[in-house]
Amino acid sequence: MSAGMVHSFATAAVQVMAVVLAFWYCIVWFVCSIGYYQLRTKFTRFYISKSSRRGLGGAPGVSILRPLKGIDPEFEACISSAFEQDYPKFEVLLCVDSPTDPAIPVVRKIMAQYPHIPSQLFIGAENFGVNPKVNNLIRAYDVAQHDILWILDSNCWVTPGALGRAVDTFEANPSIQLVHHLPLVVDISGHWGSRLDEMFLATAHAKFYIAINTVAVAPCVMGKSNLFRRSQLNKVVPLGIKSFAKFIAEDQQIGDGLWQAGGRHAMNCDAVIQPVGNTGLADYFFRRMRWLRVRKYIVLAATLVEPMTECFLCGAMGATAFSILAGAQWTVFFSLHVVLWALGDFWIYSNLHRHGNVDPPATSLPGTRKSSPTPYFALPKQISGPNDSARWIVSWLAREAMALPIWINAMAGTEIQWRNRLFYIKPDATAVEIKQPGKIQQKTIT
């Protein structure tokens, strides 16, 4: 092969690579634009639920299941929010695995404050697998009075209208078999880990989570808040929730099971708000790494391309492509990309933290259930002045800079630590608990 032919082949290969990179770059921005549009039009407002107005005999009953372990930040407000739902027919089932858990006396006090709401406290977990959350919920799952179950994490606060709107979403389309909510963290301490958790969930995660669920070509579920019908899940897996105790990411597995059976997922305008405090930089790093390690065995393709959806690497790909194809100056293109990406994230963050989808005080809405004042962490959070803006920029840059190192560490290992226990994640996404660090327990989980 002559030197000219080699040169022509190399030039063609570079051009093809540039076209591929440019195509990917445009796809990422297109997905972002779907997230921007949905977040602005859907997740920054609330509406009065039809189901909430139907009365005791007309609304389907709902059992709210809350797994408990210890006392999370603003624990009382988060737990009480389940009791204060503006909905005519529901019960609250609270589950804790240890009789010495410090959450128990607090929960008993909260239950006494709402004697008109049917509620039960279950102490003691079953043992169907390695997932402590699922084991904790099994007893409540089996005896819940209602077919619609709402599994809501204990560290989340929900606005009073959330349940009614979720039921409306369920009943809008018979193919919908799971309703889930946008997770949103609010930093209440100023610690670095809390700030980065807040930044991640209100920018990168929010826009892609919403966009993927809008396009709905594959299941994408995060387990902070999920509603589904027990009868439907039991059709998919006869043992119901017990079947998912062998997985760490039971939320995605439940969603995938319902999806594969023909059901679809839906989100409405509500978010579940998690106040977070006193978490350090290492806490954030290892938490994100943990869930990526689990996720790579569930949705491998999406996990592999994730770095290419982050600001810096995606921008570098776009700058390379358009410098080859259109003669754009690499540094100018990349800098402009980063600025536009940051402005888009700032816009999302600002809109979400205005909490426009939080119901106004219940007393202003005729016929609603009387509830406590909106807690401070669910009130609008304004970014004003140079200090707030500089703090936001530093947090955003830190979050973006850590994305690739977290991903590399996640892809390089198979062990995770969760709730002070060590697990090995198997290729089929099931988990084995490691009783001694560095020595994997050989028990087979079925």
C-alpha positions in Angstrom: 0.0 0.0 0.0 1.4 3.3 -1.1 2.0 6.2 1.3 -0.8 8.2 -0.4 -3.3 5.4 0.1 -2.3 5.1 3.8 -2.8 8.8 4.2 -6.2 8.8 2.5 -7.3 5.9 4.6 -6.2 7.7 7.8 -7.9 10.9 6.7 -11.1 9.0 6.0 -10.9 7.2 9.4 -10.5 10.5 11.2 -13.4 12.0 9.3 -15.6 9.0 10.2 -14.6 9.3 13.9 -15.4 13.0 13.9 -18.8 12.3 12.4 -19.5 9.7 15.1 -18.4 12.1 17.9 -20.4 14.9 16.5 -23.5 12.7 16.2 -23.1 11.6 19.9 -22.5 15.2 21.0 -25.8 16.3 19.3 -27.7 13.3 20.8 -26.5 14.2 24.3 -27.7 17.8 23.9 -31.0 16.6 22.5 -31.6 14.3 25.5 -30.6 17.3 27.8 -33.2 19.4 26.0 -35.9 16.9 26.7 -34.9 17.0 30.4 -34.9 20.8 30.4 -38.4 21.0 28.8 -40.0 18.4 31.1 -38.4 19.9 34.2 -39.6 23.4 33.4 -43.1 22.4 32.3 -43.9 19.5 34.6 -41.8 19.5 37.7 -42.1 23.1 38.8 -45.9 23.1 39.5 -48.6 21.2 41.4 -52.2 20.4 40.7 -55.2 19.4 42.8 -55.6 15.7 42.6 -58.9 14.2 41.4 -58.4 11.1 43.5 -58.0 13.1 46.7 -61.5 14.7 46.1 -63.3 11.4 45.5 -64.0 10.5 49.1 -63.6 7.4 51.1 -65.7 5.2 48.9 -64.4 6.4 45.6 -60.6 6.5 45.9 -58.6 3.2 45.8 -56.8 2.5 49.1 -53.1 2.8 49.4 -50.7 1.2 51.9 -47.6 3.3 52.5 -44.6 1.1 53.5 -41.6 2.9 55.1 -38.4 0.9 55.9 -36.6 2.4 58.9 -33.0 2.1 60.2 -31.8 4.7 62.6 -32.7 8.4 62.7 -32.0 10.4 59.6 -31.8 14.2 59.4 -35.2 15.8 60.0 -36.6 12.4 60.7 -39.8 13.4 62.3 -40.8 15.7 59.5 -40.0 13.1 56.9 -42.0 10.3 58.7 -44.9 12.7 59.5 -45.3 13.6 55.9 -46.7 10.2 55.1 -49.4 10.7 57.7 -50.3 14.1 56.4 -51.2 13.0 52.8 -54.3 14.8 51.5 -55.9 11.5 50.5 -59.1 9.8 51.8 -58.0 6.2 52.2 -54.5 5.0 53.2 -52.6 3.3 55.9 -48.9 3.7 57.0 -46.9 0.6 57.8 -43.5 1.3 59.4 -40.8 -1.4 59.4 -37.7 -1.8 61.5 -35.5 -4.8 61.8 -34.0 -4.4 65.3 -36.0 -3.9 68.6 -33.2 -1.6 69.8 -33.4 0.7 66.8 -33.5 4.4 68.1 -36.2 5.2 65.5 -38.8 3.1 67.4 -39.7 5.6 70.2 -39.8 8.5 67.7 -42.1 6.6 65.4 -44.4 5.6 68.3 -44.7 9.2 69.2 -45.5 10.2 65.6 -48.1 7.4 65.4 -49.8 8.7 68.5 -50.1 12.2 67.0 -52.2 10.8 64.1 -54.7 8.4 65.8 -57.1 8.9 62.9 -54.6 7.4 60.4 -54.4 3.6 60.4 -50.8 2.6 61.1 -48.7 -0.3 62.3 -45.1 -0.7 63.4 -43.4 -4.0 62.5 -40.3 -4.9 64.5 -38.1 -7.7 63.1 -37.1 -8.6 59.6 -37.5 -11.7 57.5 -34.4 -13.3 55.8 -35.0 -14.0 52.1 -31.7 -12.6 50.9 -29.0 -10.1 51.4 -31.0 -6.9 50.9 -31.9 -5.6 54.3 -34.5 -3.1 53.0 -36.5 -5.9 51.3 -36.2 -8.2 54.3 -37.4 -5.3 56.4 -40.5 -4.8 54.3 -41.7 -8.4 53.8 -44.0 -8.6 56.8 -45.7 -5.4 55.9 -46.0 -6.3 52.2 -47.8 -9.5 53.1 -50.4 -8.0 55.4 -51.0 -4.6 53.8 -54.7 -3.9 53.5 -54.6 -2.3 50.1 -53.4 -3.5 46.7 -51.6 -0.3 45.8 -48.3 -0.1 47.7 -46.2 3.0 48.1 -42.6 2.1 49.2 -41.2 5.4 50.5 -37.8 5.7 52.1 -37.6 6.9 55.7 -35.3 9.8 54.9 -37.7 11.4 52.4 -40.3 14.1 52.8 -43.3 14.3 50.5 -45.8 17.1 49.9 -49.4 16.4 51.1 -50.8 16.1 47.5 -48.2 13.6 46.3 -50.2 10.5 47.0 -53.4 11.8 45.3 -51.4 12.8 42.2 -49.6 9.5 42.0 -53.0 7.6 42.1 -54.2 10.0 39.3 -51.2 9.0 37.3 -51.9 5.3 37.9 -55.5 5.6 36.7 -54.7 7.8 33.7 -53.5 4.8 31.7 -54.2 1.1 32.4 -50.7 0.1 31.1 -49.0 2.1 33.9 -47.9 -0.4 36.5 -45.3 1.7 38.4 -45.3 5.3 39.5 -42.1 6.8 40.8 -40.9 10.3 41.8 -38.0 12.5 41.1 -35.5 12.3 44.0 -34.2 15.6 45.2 -31.6 16.3 48.0 -31.4 19.4 50.0 -28.2 20.2 51.8 -28.9 21.3 55.4 -25.3 21.4 56.7 -23.0 22.9 54.2 -20.6 19.9 54.3 -19.0 19.0 51.0 -20.6 15.6 50.7 -24.1 17.1 51.2 -23.4 19.9 48.7 -22.3 17.4 46.0 -25.3 15.1 46.7 -27.6 18.1 46.3 -25.8 19.3 43.1 -25.8 15.9 41.4 -29.4 15.1 42.0 -30.6 18.6 41.0 -28.5 18.9 37.8 -27.0 15.9 35.9 -29.2 13.2 37.5 -32.5 15.2 37.2 -32.3 16.0 33.5 -31.2 12.6 32.4 -33.6 10.7 34.7 -36.5 12.8 33.5 -35.5 12.5 29.8 -35.0 8.8 29.9 -38.4 8.3 31.5 -40.0 10.6 29.0 -38.6 8.7 26.0 -39.4 5.5 27.9 -37.4 3.1 25.8 -36.2 1.2 28.8 -36.9 1.0 32.6 -35.1 3.5 34.8 -36.2 3.6 38.4 -34.7 4.9 41.6 -36.1 3.5 44.8 -36.7 6.5 46.9 -40.4 6.5 46.1 -42.2 3.8 44.1 -45.9 2.9 43.8 -47.1 -0.4 42.3 -49.9 -2.9 42.7 -49.1 -5.9 44.7 -51.4 -8.1 42.6 -49.5 -7.1 39.5 -46.0 -7.8 41.0 -47.2 -11.2 42.3 -48.2 -12.1 38.8 -44.7 -11.3 37.6 -43.0 -13.1 40.4 -45.2 -15.4 42.6 -43.2 -14.6 45.8 -43.7 -10.9 45.2 -41.2 -8.6 46.9 -39.4 -11.6 48.5 -38.0 -12.5 45.0 -35.9 -9.3 45.0 -34.2 -9.8 48.3 -31.2 -11.3 46.5 -30.5 -8.0 44.7 -29.1 -4.8 46.2 -30.8 -2.6 43.6 -34.3 -4.0 44.2 -35.9 -0.8 42.9 -34.5 -1.2 39.4 -35.2 -5.0 39.4 -38.8 -4.5 40.4 -39.2 -1.9 37.7 -37.6 -4.1 35.2 -39.8 -7.1 36.1 -43.0 -5.1 35.6 -41.6 -3.6 32.4 -40.7 -7.0 30.9 -44.3 -8.1 31.7 -45.7 -5.3 29.6 -46.2 -2.7 32.2 -45.0 0.9 31.8 -43.7 3.4 34.3 -44.8 7.0 34.8 -43.8 10.1 36.8 -45.9 13.1 37.7 -44.9 16.6 38.9 -43.8 15.6 42.4 -40.3 15.1 43.9 -39.3 13.3 47.1 -37.1 15.6 49.1 -34.3 14.2 51.2 -32.6 16.6 53.7 -28.9 15.6 54.0 -26.4 16.8 56.5 -23.0 16.0 57.9 -21.7 13.9 55.0 -18.2 14.4 53.8 -16.5 14.3 50.4 -15.5 10.6 50.9 -19.1 9.7 51.7 -20.3 11.2 48.5 -17.5 9.6 46.4 -18.1 6.0 47.8 -21.9 6.3 47.7 -21.8 7.2 44.0 -19.2 4.5 43.3 -21.3 1.9 45.2 -24.4 2.4 43.1 -22.5 2.5 39.8 -20.9 -0.8 40.7 -24.4 -2.3 41.2 -25.8 -0.6 38.2 -23.2 -1.8 35.7 -24.5 -5.4 36.1 -28.1 -4.3 35.5 -27.8 -1.7 32.6 -24.2 -2.3 31.4 -24.5 -0.3 28.2 -25.9 2.8 29.9 -23.2 2.6 32.6 -20.5 2.3 30.0 -21.5 5.4 28.1 -22.2 7.5 31.2 -18.9 9.4 31.2 -19.6 10.5 27.7 -22.8 12.2 29.0 -20.9 14.3 31.5 -19.9 17.9 30.8 -16.2 17.7 30.4 -15.7 14.5 28.4 -18.8 15.2 26.3 -17.4 18.7 25.6 -14.0 17.4 24.7 -15.6 15.0 22.2 -17.7 17.8 20.7 -14.7 20.1 20.4 -12.6 17.4 18.8 -15.4 16.6 16.3 -16.2 20.1 15.2 -12.6 21.2 15.1 -12.1 18.4 12.5 -15.3 18.9 10.6 -15.8 22.6 10.7 -12.5 24.0 11.7 -13.7 25.3 15.1 -11.0 26.3 17.5 -10.9 23.5 20.1 -10.4 25.7 23.3 -13.1 28.2 22.2 -15.6 25.4 21.5 -14.9 23.5 24.7 -15.1 26.7 26.8 -18.4 27.7 25.3 -19.7 24.2 25.8 -18.8 24.3 29.5 -20.4 27.7 30.0 -23.6 26.7 28.3 -23.8 23.4 30.2 -23.2 25.1 33.5 -25.9 27.7 32.7 -28.3 24.9 31.8 -27.6 23.1 35.1 -27.9 26.4 37.0 -31.3 26.9 35.5 -32.5 23.3 36.4 -31.1 23.6 39.9 -32.8 27.0 40.4 -36.2 25.8 39.1 -36.2 22.6 41.2 -35.1 24.3 44.4 -37.9 26.9 44.1 -40.1 23.9 45.1 -42.9 25.0 42.9 -44.3 21.5 43.0 -44.8 21.6 46.8 -48.4 22.2 47.8 -49.2 25.5 49.4 -50.4 25.4 53.0 -53.3 23.0 53.3 -55.6 25.6 54.9 -55.6 27.6 51.7 -57.2 24.7 49.7 -60.8 24.0 50.4 -61.5 20.5 51.6 -57.9 19.4 52.2 -56.6 17.6 55.3 -55.0 19.9 57.9 -51.3 19.5 57.9 -48.1 20.9 59.5 -46.3 23.9 58.0 -44.0 23.1 55.2 -40.6 22.3 56.7 -37.8 24.7 56.1 -35.8 22.4 53.8 -38.8 22.2 51.4 -39.2 26.0 51.1 -37.8 27.9 48.1 -34.1 28.1 48.1 -32.8 31.2 46.4 -29.3 31.8 45.0 -28.6 35.5 45.2 -25.5 37.5 45.5 -21.9 36.8 44.5 -21.2 34.6 47.5 -24.1 32.2 46.7 -23.1 32.1 43.0 -19.5 31.5 43.7 -20.4 28.7 46.1 -22.7 27.1 43.5 -20.0 27.3 40.8 -17.3 25.7 43.0 -19.7 22.9 43.9 -20.7 22.3 40.3 -17.1 22.2 39.2 -16.2 19.8 41.9 -19.1 17.5 41.1 -18.2 17.5 37.4 -14.5 16.9 38.0 -15.2 13.9 40.3 -17.6 12.2 37.8 -14.9 10.4 35.8 -12.7 9.3 38.8 -15.8 7.8 40.5 -16.8 6.0 37.3 -13.3 4.5 36.9 -13.2 3.3 40.4 -16.7 1.8 40.1 -15.8 -0.1 36.9 -12.6 -1.5 38.5 -14.3 -3.3 41.4 -17.1 -5.7 42.4 -17.4 -5.1 46.1 -19.6 -2.5 47.8 -20.2 -1.5 51.4 -23.8 -0.7 52.3 -25.3 -0.2 55.8 -22.1 -1.3 57.4 -22.1 -4.6 55.5 -19.8 -5.7 52.7 -21.2 -7.3 49.6 -19.8 -8.9 46.4 -21.9 -8.1 43.3 -22.2 -11.1 40.9 -22.5 -10.8 37.2 -26.2 -11.7 37.3 -26.7 -8.6 39.6 -27.4 -10.7 42.7 -25.3 -10.1 45.8 -23.3 -12.2 48.3 -22.4 -10.8 51.7 -18.8 -11.0 52.6 -18.5 -12.0 56.2 -14.7 -11.2 56.3 -13.1 -8.5 54.1 -11.2 -10.1 51.2 -12.9 -13.5 51.7 -16.1 -13.9 49.7 -18.8 -16.1 51.2 -19.5 -19.0 48.8 -23.2 -19.4 49.6 -25.4 -19.4 46.5 -28.4 -17.1 46.6 -31.4 -18.4 44.8 
